[in-house]
Amino acid sequence: MGPNFRDVHLQLDEVVAAARLHADEVAERIRALHAVPDGRSSTVSKTTSLAEVPEGLATTGDAIASIVAALEATCATVRGVYGAVETDDAATTDILNQILLQLEKLA
């Protein structure tokens, strides 16, 4: 435990809740479009655009910087696919908008 541990922990709880919610929404949307989402850990680890978090104990500042960087990278990924999705499936863009709004707020 370090300075601001409780605040960081509570913020991480919000980030995890958002990740669970949006992962479920996206997976359900993928299935509604008759595709099969691949959420296996091996696939996720091979295809992620997120930087690996350094091993070991992190300072509060480093932990916050890692969280913000991951949130911003995720937003960049969503923005990167937004145009193609908007062209093909307006309903999915609504989901992407909600993801962006929440992740930007959390960052």
Stockholm file with secondary structure:
# STOCKHOLM 1.0

chainA/1-107         MGPNFRDVHLQLDEVVAAARLHADEVAERIRALHAVPDGRSSTVSKTTSLAEVPEGLATTGDAIASIVAALEATCATVRGVYGAVETDDAATTDILNQILLQLEKLA
#=GR chainA/1-107 SS CCTTHHHHHHHHHHHHHHHHHHHHHHHHHHHHTTCCCCCCHHHHHHHCCSCCCCSSCCCHHHHHHHHHHHHHHHHHHHHHHHHHHHHHCHHHHHHHHHHHHHHHHHC
#=GC SS_cons         CCTTHHHHHHHHHHHHHHHHHHHHHHHHHHHHTTCCCCCCHHHHHHHCCSCCCCSSCCCHHHHHHHHHHHHHHHHHHHHHHHHHHHHHCHHHHHHHHHHHHHHHHHC
//
